[in-house]
Amino acid sequence: MDSDQAVQDVAPAPPTPQHLLRLLHDPATIRLRCRSVMQAVEGNLSPSFRIDRSALPALADRVAAITRERYPTLAIPPHSRWRHFEAGGVDRKAELDALLAGRDRLELARARFDLTVVSVLLDAGAGAAWRYTEGQAIAAAAKPRAAADELLAMLNQAAAPSAAPSAEHEAAPPPAPAQADPRQQYSRSEGLAVASFRGFLAGAFSSRAGEPLRADAGALRHIDAAALRALFQSGPNNPMVGLEGRAGLLSRLGAALSDEAGRDAARGVPTEARPALMFDRLTAHGTRTQVSAQEVLAEVLRTLAPIWPKGAQIMGVPAGDIGAHRWAGDSVAGGGHDPTTVGWVPFHKLSQWLSYSLMEPLQWAGVELTGLDGDSALTGLPEYRNGGLFIDGGVIVPRSPSLMERTHRPQDEVIVEWRALTVCLLDEIAVLVRERLGRSAAELPLACILESGTWAAGRVLAAERRGDGSPPLKIDSDGTVF
């Protein structure tokens, strides 16, 4: 079978009526709907916010300064879950690569896809009080299919010195990775990343005894809040919010992967029921060497569509991370209009975060990523760090102090509006930051600006204004959006 035929055989099935929301999956549509909301706010129609553009240059200065502080040479990696795996200066990727030594590039990529997908789906607001202590044994409840002594054996193996570098590092061996400090505590996104990384190494997401370094439907379908509570060391004195929401996501992921693998088998191109099936689809089982960022997002949205909690639906079809807003309009990518989705603003924050995070495993497997800039590129992530940056930086100005005092739901119009403004302003501040750093959009795409500056600056400003570093708006999160 030639490579062109292989690509054709494993390409996603053409859209059907149940995919009629695909227009909301296009990043260009996301930008158009967000701009519609922005224009209304700029026209002083909003009872919630106004825009103070005079504050934007100073905020861009701050983001540029933080960027230079964090990356003095401006060699900036993309915003990705893999940055969080480096928490504490520990090269956990090297640790994983050593454990995967001897596997070919496709198996390496599949393991990295499995880890990335599970870890990103577990990455939502954990609450200001939660901490994860690296080096503690993972409780047996985190992996109910294994005995406690088997878990400890796997953890001991994971903590053992690296045996040998993987094949992809043989030409230029990296320096020995820093060892994790068993006393080191991590919170928020870094803590969630380190906890999920340790759980992955311990086989918490694998149903195959003796094969811990994978995630599969057999294990994911049975994960519950108790298992995650044990994995994340959560308890009365270390509470984590959204455990049930996270567990539900992983359980539904397992069911969805089983269904997707069944569809692939019916088409004569079998894949395993694991997150890595997305790698096989995107690359035609490793034969494609170029993939666009838009293709990655489309595959993520298509595969994960069934896992999101019951919420917004359009014509009975679950729509994922979208929000209703009176000024959203009906514009879609390509200059058309879609009355079916009028009034809905798509965000797909978690799916885009996952797409950004899957780009590095694709590149490490020798796949070139295209479509990283322009209106069709993935958008900035409308979450509380990037959104908080613009409120704390004085660009998005709440019209009433009560907005900061009340607790809001993700679907509330005020939150939808805040997120839409964030998408637009991230594109704008990216232009100003590039000017200050002397870089072009090709040299410093949005993914790098998110990593080097806006997300980090949002965290810095939050800590300066509130002792616990919490976001400026209070969100009642179920662990699946924020």
C-alpha positions as CSV (number, residue, x, y, z in Angstrom):
1,M,0.0,0.0,0.0
2,D,1.6,3.3,-1.1
3,S,1.7,6.3,1.3
4,D,-1.0,8.3,-0.6
5,Q,-3.3,5.4,-0.3
6,A,-2.4,5.0,3.4
7,V,-3.3,8.7,4.0
8,Q,-6.6,8.2,2.2
9,D,-7.5,5.1,4.2
10,V,-6.9,6.6,7.6
11,A,-8.2,10.1,7.0
12,P,-11.1,11.0,9.2
13,A,-14.6,10.2,7.9
14,P,-16.3,13.0,6.0
15,P,-18.6,15.2,8.1
16,T,-22.1,13.9,8.7
17,P,-25.2,15.6,10.1
18,Q,-23.9,15.0,13.6
19,H,-20.8,17.1,12.7
20,L,-22.8,20.1,11.4
21,L,-21.1,22.1,14.2
22,R,-17.7,21.8,12.5
23,L,-17.9,25.5,11.5
24,L,-17.6,26.3,15.2
25,H,-14.4,24.2,15.3
26,D,-12.5,26.5,12.9
27,P,-10.2,28.9,14.7
28,A,-11.1,31.6,12.2
29,T,-14.8,31.3,13.3
30,I,-13.7,31.5,16.9
31,R,-12.0,34.8,16.2
32,L,-14.9,36.2,14.2
33,R,-17.4,35.5,17.0
34,C,-15.1,36.9,19.6
35,R,-14.6,40.1,17.5
36,S,-18.3,40.5,17.3
37,V,-18.5,40.6,21.1
38,M,-15.5,42.9,21.3
39,Q,-17.1,45.4,18.9
40,A,-20.2,45.6,21.0
41,V,-18.1,46.1,24.2
42,E,-16.1,48.8,22.4
43,G,-19.4,50.4,21.4
44,N,-20.3,50.7,25.2
45,L,-23.1,48.2,24.9
46,S,-21.9,46.0,27.7
47,P,-23.2,46.3,31.3
48,S,-20.2,44.3,32.5
49,F,-17.0,45.6,31.0
50,R,-15.3,48.4,29.1
51,I,-12.0,48.4,27.2
52,D,-9.2,50.8,28.2
53,R,-6.8,50.6,25.3
54,S,-4.5,53.2,26.9
55,A,-3.4,50.4,29.3
56,L,-2.4,48.0,26.6
57,P,1.1,49.4,25.7
58,A,2.3,49.2,29.4
59,L,0.9,45.7,29.7
60,A,2.8,44.7,26.6
61,D,5.9,46.2,28.1
62,R,5.4,44.0,31.2
63,V,4.8,40.9,29.1
64,A,7.9,41.6,27.0
65,A,10.0,42.1,30.2
66,I,8.8,38.8,31.7
67,T,9.5,37.1,28.4
68,R,13.1,38.3,28.4
69,E,13.5,37.4,32.0
70,R,12.3,33.8,31.4
71,Y,13.9,33.3,28.0
72,P,16.9,35.7,27.7
73,T,17.9,34.4,24.3
74,L,14.3,34.4,23.0
75,A,14.6,30.7,22.1
76,I,11.1,30.1,23.3
77,P,9.3,26.8,23.2
78,P,5.6,26.5,22.5
79,H,3.0,26.7,25.2
80,S,2.5,23.1,26.1
81,R,1.8,20.7,28.9
82,W,5.4,19.6,28.4
83,R,6.6,22.8,30.0
84,H,4.7,21.9,33.2
85,F,6.5,18.5,33.2
86,E,9.7,20.5,33.7
87,A,8.5,22.0,37.0
88,G,11.3,22.4,39.6
89,G,13.9,22.2,36.8
90,V,13.5,18.5,36.5
91,D,13.8,17.0,33.0
92,R,11.0,14.5,33.3
93,K,10.9,14.0,29.6
94,A,14.4,12.6,29.7
95,E,13.2,10.3,32.5
96,L,10.3,9.0,30.4
97,D,12.6,8.6,27.4
98,A,15.0,6.5,29.4
99,L,12.1,4.2,30.4
100,L,11.0,4.0,26.8
101,A,14.5,3.3,25.5
102,G,14.6,0.8,22.7
103,R,11.2,1.6,21.3
104,D,10.9,3.0,17.7
105,R,9.8,6.6,17.1
106,L,6.2,5.6,16.5
107,E,5.9,3.9,19.9
108,L,7.6,6.8,21.5
109,A,5.1,9.1,20.0
110,R,2.2,7.0,21.0
111,A,3.3,6.9,24.6
112,R,3.8,10.7,24.6
113,F,0.3,11.2,23.1
114,D,-1.2,8.9,25.8
115,L,0.5,10.9,28.6
116,T,-0.3,14.3,27.1
117,V,-4.0,13.6,26.5
118,V,-4.6,12.3,30.0
119,S,-2.5,15.0,31.7
120,V,-4.2,17.8,29.8
121,L,-7.7,16.5,30.6
122,L,-6.7,16.5,34.3
123,D,-5.5,20.1,34.0
124,A,-8.2,22.4,35.3
125,G,-8.3,24.7,38.3
126,A,-7.3,22.7,41.4
127,G,-8.1,25.3,43.9
128,A,-5.7,27.6,45.8
129,A,-5.2,25.2,48.8
130,W,-4.2,22.1,46.9
131,R,-0.5,20.9,46.8
132,Y,1.2,17.8,45.4
133,T,4.3,16.4,47.1
134,E,6.5,14.6,44.6
135,G,8.3,11.5,45.8
136,Q,5.5,10.1,48.0
137,A,4.3,6.6,47.1
138,I,1.1,6.6,45.1
139,A,-1.7,5.0,47.1
140,A,-3.0,1.7,45.8
141,A,-6.5,3.2,45.3
142,A,-5.1,5.3,42.4
143,K,-4.7,2.1,40.5
144,P,-7.3,-0.4,41.8
145,R,-6.3,-3.2,39.3
146,A,-2.8,-3.4,40.8
147,A,-1.7,-4.5,44.2
148,A,0.1,-2.0,46.4
149,D,3.4,-3.9,46.1
150,E,3.1,-3.9,42.3
151,L,2.6,-0.1,42.4
152,L,5.6,0.4,44.6
153,A,7.7,-1.8,42.3
154,M,6.7,0.3,39.4
155,L,7.4,3.5,41.3
156,N,10.8,2.2,42.3
157,Q,11.6,1.4,38.6
158,A,10.5,4.9,37.6
159,A,12.7,6.5,40.2
160,A,15.7,4.3,39.2
161,P,18.6,6.0,37.4
162,S,18.2,6.1,33.6
163,A,19.5,3.0,31.9
164,A,20.3,4.5,28.5
165,P,19.2,7.4,26.4
166,S,16.5,6.9,23.8
167,A,17.5,6.5,20.1
168,E,16.5,10.1,19.2
169,H,19.0,11.5,21.7
170,E,22.0,9.3,20.7
171,A,23.6,11.8,18.4
172,A,23.6,14.6,21.1
173,P,23.0,13.1,24.6
174,P,21.3,15.6,26.9
175,P,22.8,16.5,30.3
176,A,21.7,14.2,33.1
177,P,18.2,15.3,34.2
178,A,17.9,16.8,37.6
179,Q,16.4,14.4,40.2
180,A,13.1,15.2,41.7
181,D,13.3,16.5,45.2
182,P,11.1,14.2,47.3
183,R,10.3,17.2,49.5
184,Q,9.3,19.5,46.7
185,Q,5.7,20.6,46.6
186,Y,3.9,21.8,43.5
187,S,0.5,23.5,43.1
188,R,-1.9,24.5,40.3
189,S,-1.0,23.4,36.8
190,E,2.5,22.3,37.7
191,G,1.2,20.1,40.5
192,L,-1.4,18.5,38.3
193,A,1.2,17.9,35.6
194,V,3.7,16.3,38.0
195,A,1.0,14.2,39.7
196,S,-0.3,12.9,36.4
197,F,3.2,12.2,35.1
198,R,4.0,10.1,38.2
199,G,0.6,8.4,37.8
200,F,1.4,7.6,34.2
201,L,4.8,6.1,35.1
202,A,3.1,4.0,37.8
203,G,0.6,2.6,35.3
204,A,-2.4,4.3,36.7
205,F,-3.9,4.7,33.2
206,S,-2.9,1.3,31.8
207,S,-4.9,-1.9,32.0
208,R,-1.9,-4.1,31.0
209,A,0.1,-5.6,33.8
210,G,3.7,-5.0,33.2
211,E,3.1,-2.2,30.6
212,P,2.6,0.9,32.7
213,L,3.7,3.5,30.1
214,R,0.4,3.8,28.2
215,A,-3.1,4.8,28.7
216,D,-6.0,2.8,27.3
217,A,-9.8,2.5,27.4
218,G,-9.7,-0.5,29.7
219,A,-8.2,1.5,32.5
220,L,-9.7,4.9,31.8
221,R,-13.3,3.7,31.8
222,H,-13.0,2.6,35.4
223,I,-11.3,5.7,36.9
224,D,-13.4,7.4,39.5
225,A,-13.1,10.3,41.9
226,A,-11.7,8.0,44.6
227,A,-8.8,6.9,42.3
228,L,-8.0,10.5,41.4
229,R,-8.2,11.6,45.1
230,A,-5.5,9.0,45.8
231,L,-3.4,10.0,42.8
232,F,-3.5,13.7,43.7
233,Q,-3.0,13.2,47.4
234,S,-6.3,15.0,48.0
235,G,-8.1,14.9,51.4
236,P,-9.7,17.1,54.0
237,N,-6.4,18.9,54.7
238,N,-5.4,19.1,51.0
239,P,-8.7,19.6,49.1
240,M,-8.8,19.6,45.3
241,V,-11.8,21.0,43.5
242,G,-13.4,19.3,40.5
243,L,-12.4,15.7,41.2
244,E,-15.7,14.3,40.0
245,G,-15.6,16.3,36.8
246,R,-12.1,15.1,36.0
247,A,-12.9,11.5,36.7
248,G,-16.0,11.8,34.5
249,L,-13.9,13.1,31.6
250,L,-11.4,10.2,31.8
251,S,-14.2,7.6,32.1
252,R,-16.0,9.0,29.1
253,L,-12.7,9.2,27.3
254,G,-12.3,5.5,27.7
255,A,-15.7,4.8,26.3
256,A,-15.1,7.2,23.4
257,L,-11.8,5.6,22.6
258,S,-13.4,2.2,22.5
259,D,-15.9,3.5,20.0
260,E,-13.3,5.2,17.9
261,A,-11.1,2.1,17.7
262,G,-14.2,0.1,16.6
263,R,-14.8,2.6,13.8
264,D,-11.2,2.3,12.6
265,A,-11.5,-1.5,12.7
266,A,-14.7,-1.3,10.6
267,R,-12.8,0.8,8.0
268,G,-10.1,-1.8,7.8
269,V,-7.4,0.4,9.6
270,P,-7.3,-0.9,13.1
271,T,-6.0,1.2,16.0
272,E,-5.7,0.6,19.7
273,A,-8.3,2.0,22.0
274,R,-5.9,4.6,23.5
275,P,-5.3,8.3,23.0
276,A,-2.5,7.5,20.6
277,L,-5.0,6.5,18.0
278,M,-5.1,10.3,17.2
279,F,-1.4,10.1,16.3
280,D,-2.0,7.2,14.0
281,R,-4.9,9.0,12.3
282,L,-3.0,12.3,11.9
283,T,0.1,10.7,10.5
284,A,-1.4,7.8,8.7
285,H,0.4,5.4,11.0
286,G,3.6,7.4,10.7
287,T,3.7,7.9,6.9
288,R,2.7,11.5,6.8
289,T,5.5,14.0,7.6
290,Q,3.5,17.2,7.6
291,V,0.4,18.1,9.6
292,S,-1.4,21.4,10.1
293,A,-2.3,22.8,13.5
294,Q,-5.9,23.0,12.3
295,E,-5.9,19.2,11.5
296,V,-4.7,18.5,15.0
297,L,-7.5,20.6,16.6
298,A,-10.1,19.0,14.2
299,E,-9.0,15.5,15.2
300,V,-9.0,16.4,18.9
301,L,-12.5,17.9,18.7
302,R,-13.8,15.0,16.6
303,T,-12.4,12.3,18.8
304,L,-13.2,13.9,22.2
305,A,-16.7,15.2,21.2
306,P,-18.5,12.6,23.3
307,I,-16.6,13.1,26.5
308,W,-17.7,16.6,27.5
309,P,-20.3,17.0,30.2
310,K,-23.9,17.6,29.1
311,G,-24.2,21.3,28.5
312,A,-24.7,23.5,25.5
313,Q,-26.3,21.7,22.5
314,I,-27.2,23.0,19.1
315,M,-30.0,21.1,17.3
316,G,-29.5,18.3,19.8
317,V,-25.7,18.0,19.1
318,P,-23.4,18.5,22.0
319,A,-21.3,21.5,21.2
320,G,-18.5,21.4,23.7
321,D,-16.8,24.5,25.1
322,I,-19.1,27.2,23.6
323,G,-21.0,30.0,25.2
324,A,-24.2,32.0,24.4
325,H,-23.9,35.7,24.0
326,R,-26.3,38.2,22.6
327,W,-23.7,39.9,20.4
328,A,-22.0,36.7,19.0
329,G,-23.6,37.0,15.6
330,D,-23.5,34.2,13.0
331,S,-20.3,34.8,11.0
332,V,-18.1,31.8,10.2
333,A,-14.8,31.2,8.5
334,G,-14.7,31.9,4.8
335,G,-16.9,35.0,5.0
336,G,-20.2,33.2,5.3
337,H,-23.0,33.1,7.8
338,D,-24.4,30.2,9.7
339,P,-27.9,30.8,11.2
340,T,-27.8,27.4,12.8
341,T,-25.2,28.6,15.3
342,V,-26.2,32.3,15.6
343,G,-25.6,33.6,19.1
344,W,-22.9,31.1,20.1
345,V,-19.2,31.9,20.8
346,P,-16.9,28.9,20.4
347,F,-13.8,28.7,22.5
348,H,-12.7,25.0,22.8
349,K,-10.0,26.1,25.3
350,L,-9.2,22.6,26.6
351,S,-9.1,21.1,23.1
352,Q,-6.8,23.9,21.9
353,W,-4.6,23.5,25.0
354,L,-4.4,19.8,24.2
355,S,-3.7,20.5,20.5
356,Y,-0.9,22.9,21.4
357,S,0.5,20.2,23.7
358,L,0.4,17.5,21.1
359,M,2.4,19.5,18.6
360,E,5.7,18.7,20.3
361,P,5.2,14.9,20.4
362,L,4.4,15.2,16.7
363,Q,7.6,17.2,16.0
364,W,9.7,14.8,18.1
365,A,8.4,12.1,15.8
366,G,9.7,14.0,12.7
367,V,6.4,15.6,11.7
368,E,6.4,19.2,10.5
369,L,3.7,21.4,11.9
370,T,2.2,24.1,9.6
371,G,-0.5,26.8,10.1
372,L,1.0,28.3,13.2
373,D,0.2,31.9,12.5
374,G,-2.6,33.9,10.9
375,D,-6.4,34.1,11.4
376,S,-6.7,30.3,10.9
377,A,-4.0,29.5,13.5
378,L,-5.1,28.2,16.9
379,T,-6.3,31.1,19.1
380,G,-5.0,32.2,22.5
381,L,-6.4,30.3,25.4
382,P,-9.4,32.0,27.1
383,E,-8.7,30.9,30.6
384,Y,-8.2,32.6,33.9
385,R,-4.5,33.4,33.6
386,N,-4.7,35.0,30.2
387,G,-8.1,36.6,31.0
388,G,-6.9,37.7,34.4
389,L,-3.9,39.4,32.8
390,F,-6.2,41.9,31.0
391,I,-8.3,42.6,34.0
392,D,-5.4,43.0,36.4
393,G,-3.5,44.9,33.8
394,G,-6.4,47.4,33.4
395,V,-7.3,46.7,29.8
396,I,-10.6,44.9,30.6
397,V,-12.3,47.1,33.2
398,P,-15.3,45.8,35.2
399,R,-18.0,48.3,35.4
400,S,-19.0,47.3,38.9
401,P,-17.0,46.0,41.9
402,S,-19.8,43.4,42.4
403,L,-18.5,41.5,39.4
404,M,-15.3,40.7,41.4
405,E,-17.3,39.7,44.4
406,R,-19.9,37.3,43.0
407,T,-19.2,33.7,42.0
408,H,-20.0,33.1,38.3
409,R,-20.6,30.0,36.2
410,P,-18.6,29.3,33.1
411,Q,-21.8,29.6,31.0
412,D,-22.8,33.0,32.4
413,E,-22.8,35.7,29.7
414,V,-20.3,37.8,31.7
415,I,-17.8,35.0,31.6
416,V,-18.4,34.3,27.9
417,E,-17.8,38.0,27.3
418,W,-14.6,38.0,29.3
419,R,-13.3,35.0,27.4
420,A,-14.2,36.5,24.0
421,L,-12.4,39.7,24.9
422,T,-9.4,37.7,26.0
423,V,-9.1,35.9,22.6
424,C,-9.1,39.2,20.8
425,L,-6.7,40.9,23.1
426,L,-4.2,38.1,23.0
427,D,-3.9,38.6,19.3
428,E,-3.5,42.3,19.8
429,I,-0.9,42.1,22.6
430,A,1.0,39.5,20.6
431,V,1.7,42.2,17.9
432,L,2.9,44.6,20.5
433,V,5.1,42.1,22.3
434,R,6.8,41.1,19.0
435,E,7.5,44.8,18.3
436,R,9.2,45.1,21.6
437,L,11.2,41.9,21.2
438,G,12.1,42.6,17.5
439,R,10.6,39.3,16.3
440,S,8.2,38.5,13.5
441,A,5.0,36.4,13.7
442,A,6.9,33.5,12.1
443,E,9.7,33.8,14.6
444,L,7.4,34.2,17.6
445,P,4.1,32.6,16.9
446,L,1.2,33.0,19.3
447,A,2.0,29.6,20.9
448,C,5.4,31.0,22.0
449,I,4.0,34.3,23.3
450,L,1.5,32.3,25.4
451,E,4.3,30.3,26.9
452,S,6.9,33.1,27.4
453,G,4.7,35.9,28.5
454,T,0.9,36.2,28.7
455,W,0.2,33.1,30.9
456,A,3.2,33.8,33.1
457,A,2.4,37.5,33.4
458,G,-1.2,36.7,34.3
459,R,0.1,34.6,37.2
460,V,2.5,37.3,38.3
461,L,-0.1,40.1,38.3
462,A,-2.6,37.8,40.1
463,A,0.0,37.2,42.9
464,E,0.7,40.9,43.1
465,R,-2.9,41.9,43.5
466,R,-4.2,38.9,45.6
467,G,-2.2,37.0,48.1
468,D,-3.4,33.6,47.0
469,G,-2.8,34.3,43.3
470,S,-6.4,33.6,42.5
471,P,-8.1,35.0,39.4
472,P,-9.8,38.3,39.5
473,L,-13.2,36.8,38.8
474,K,-14.5,33.9,40.9
475,I,-15.5,30.9,38.8
476,D,-17.6,27.9,40.0
477,S,-15.6,25.4,38.0
478,D,-16.4,21.7,37.6
479,G,-12.8,21.0,36.4
480,T,-13.6,20.8,32.7
481,V,-13.3,24.4,31.5
482,F,-11.1,26.4,33.9
